[in-house]
């Protein structure tokens, strides 16, 4: 049992439709990986406004998958990125990346189980 | 009241917005998703949509700015806007309501709450249109009663001016005149009767014109 998210809550949010979950998750996976690349770039270029916006967008998408710690870390990056040092931003990015991988793996396993 | 009015969802988050779209479609709503906020005005000007669901934060602008633009042209009762905000952004909710948002939803959006709030706004539109129609019919009723009264006065004078002597009435011209005036008086009485007891109903004549039908109960 993973602690990254609450699968029952996710299913309920998707009206208990595993097809809908599969369809939206597939889009989320592609979209979130693309956003992570952009977040990485905005940290390296220190484009703080862009970093805040990307973290906000990823937080919004992730809220559909009920992963509280990941959402909290994204919110931390969104709100505090202008006061965090580059190292702290990179640490936050690493944490987000690791939790996102865990969430994606969890969802893929669930889809695999159901197929 | 049906859900068959068109809804526009403007949200740059492709995940949450698509999920909300799918769930609202499953509940019978006709909803279009626009992830590019710069297209919002074009969609609104098309006149296709009865209600807008609008995210607060976009990469290049704010949903509150878009809302301000909408409110310059449309009253909340003509085009309701429901804002979509993050749970932790109470200040956005307050500002949106002050600018003229009709309601708000928080992310992740619960589709049943969204459906209930959309239906409330659609019902408000329906009731407002019903009230406007009723006021319009009432104005027509008043106009008909007034003009009928205005016709009646000169008609009475004209009827009183017809010679009463049998020899004068033998003239075919005079007889026709009296017959015509009596016929007009009859119409005036009928109008008086239906406007005091009957109903006026607005009916469509063509795409752009209407007629008013007066009939008894």
Interface residues (C-beta under 8 A of the other chain):
Chain A: X13 X14 X15 X20 X23 X24 X27 X28 X31 X53 X56 X57 X59 X60 X61 X63 X64 X66 X75
Chain B: X12 X13 X14 X15 X16 X18 X19 X22 X23 X26 X57 X59 X86 X88 X107 X108 X110 X111
